Amino acid sequence: MKIGASHSTHTHIGDKMSESKKSGYAIRADLLGMAIGILESRNSRQFENELMKEEIDREPINPYATEEVIEVAQKLYSFVENGSSNQSLRNRVVFTGDGN
């Protein structure tokens, strides 16, 4: 999944959420769907990385567990609940590149 595609998907869901009031159940269901998408994307990237290795060096990609889905969904919910003021979230941002 490309970063741009992921961003537009998440923006679209965010736009939908602001258009109408959703029940807590609907919000949690949306967050679970986003969490699954994040984990599927992670596994897909890991799989693609393994394909770049020599066949003898490849390792299996473990599927994500239900507990991981819930953990990621809880992080997303925490962000929604606390907004960008969550200091621990800001401290986890990693910048890459040459700085230009």
Sequence and secondary structure as in RCSB ss.txt:
>XXXX:A:sequence
MKIGASHSTHTHIGDKMSESKKSGYAIRADLLGMAIGILESRNSRQFENELMKEEIDREPINPYATEEVIEVAQK
LYSFVENGSSNQSLRNRVVFTGDGN
>XXXX:A:secstr
  HHHHHHHHHHHHHHHHHS   HHHHHHHHHHHHHHHHHHHHHHHHHHHHTS GGG        HHHHHHHHHH
HHHHHHHGGG HHHHHT    S   
